[in-house]
Amino acid sequence: MAKRERPTGFDNLINTTTEAFAASAVEKTADLSAGVPKMVNNRQSVYRVPLSMILPDRFQARFTLPHAIRKAFYAGQINWAEATKRWLKLSKKDRLVRREIEELTFLGESLQDEGQIKPVTGQVFTEDGREVFKMLTGERRFWAKAIKAVIDGSQEEPYILAIIDNEPTLEKQIAENMAYKALNAVGKARAAARIVLEGHGVKPEPDEDEYAYFRKVFDVRLSEEARQALQEALQLERTYFGRLMKFFELPEPALEICDRAEMPERVLREIMQYDKKHWKAGVVYYAGQDGRTYNDVHAYMDRISGKVQRRKPRSPVDPATKSARAVRRALFSLEDIPQEDKIGALADAMLGDVDRDQARKLLGSISDLQKALSIRVKNMGR
């Protein structure tokens, strides 16, 4: 295992990154406003760090880099540029990977146009004779910068603005991941497993397989301290924790598809009610097309397993549920609209046969619905 310690050249890094940050702070000479990072305080300064020096945390809750590329990148066999090129190539034949690339490309363009307002965090270590910035938070910003540089064919070394965090915690990292958006089912399982493992002093080894590490959670007892940590960081109770850990029984290729498809917990639990030999097929089916629901997956799993589970007669659906399903179907079917401006085409069709008063009433109802949805979506991650 590579030796890690504070590098003797740490002061050189600080000097170099301080000078680089000073240069970046005056790149927009006309306006030093909100888009330009400022010094945080006398103890925490923002530094400019080249991508070639940065290594994101391999064992964090949200996986960004695809499994097909992760091992070579983290082993140091390829650098950020080669990893990005392979990633872009992979996106051409995998729509879920392509969707992730599109999101990161948009983020990279935003960082280019508006500046990196929020620095990443991490620490500097000596590893195999070179200084490495071990990133705690901000991996998506790192890869967004990398993708932007490769797509643009930039010849200059890209950099990212960072804070040297001398008191890193797993809780900070999880909070950062959840601040971007709620963790999906597999991501939440990884976060919970790592909280419990680190609570028992079980830390990942540099060359250890990610899921081999997370599955070590099966060998430790859920102590009262770990239970409390889960409650504070993820609002998880003991029973819910057990349900999440069951997801690690899935094969790794299926886990990656769950990740990319952002599969809901309810759907994944439904798949795992069937025989193990059907799990991957169920995961692939759900991820194969946007808009598939729990009921779609249930029917598919019944078909491939040769079982038709008897259900109790269902009571009539209430009007609110019927209306909600109709609106949801319409929005999930946007991709079927041939026009380039799909939202505009939908708006034209909705207003095509109503008068002005009806149109205003419709607009008011949609506005009220948007506000109600925003409140409920915000509370989903709590």
Secondary structure as UniProt FT lines:
FT   TURN            8..9
FT   HELIX           10..25
FT   TURN            29..30
FT   TURN            34..35
FT   STRAND          46..50
FT   HELIX           51..53
FT   STRAND          54..56
FT   TURN            58..59
FT   HELIX           67..74
FT   TURN            75..76
FT   HELIX           80..91
FT   TURN            92..93
FT   HELIX           95..114
FT   STRAND          120..127
FT   TURN            128..129
FT   STRAND          130..137
FT   HELIX           139..152
FT   STRAND          159..164
FT   HELIX           170..180
FT   HELIX           185..199
FT   TURN            200..201
FT   TURN            206..207
FT   HELIX           210..214
FT   HELIX           215..219
FT   HELIX           224..234
FT   HELIX           238..245
FT   HELIX           246..249
FT   HELIX           252..261
FT   HELIX           265..271
FT   TURN            272..273
FT   HELIX           276..278
FT   HELIX           279..287
FT   TURN            290..291
FT   HELIX           294..305
FT   HELIX           319..332
FT   HELIX           334..336
FT   HELIX           342..351
FT   TURN            352..353
FT   HELIX           356..380
//
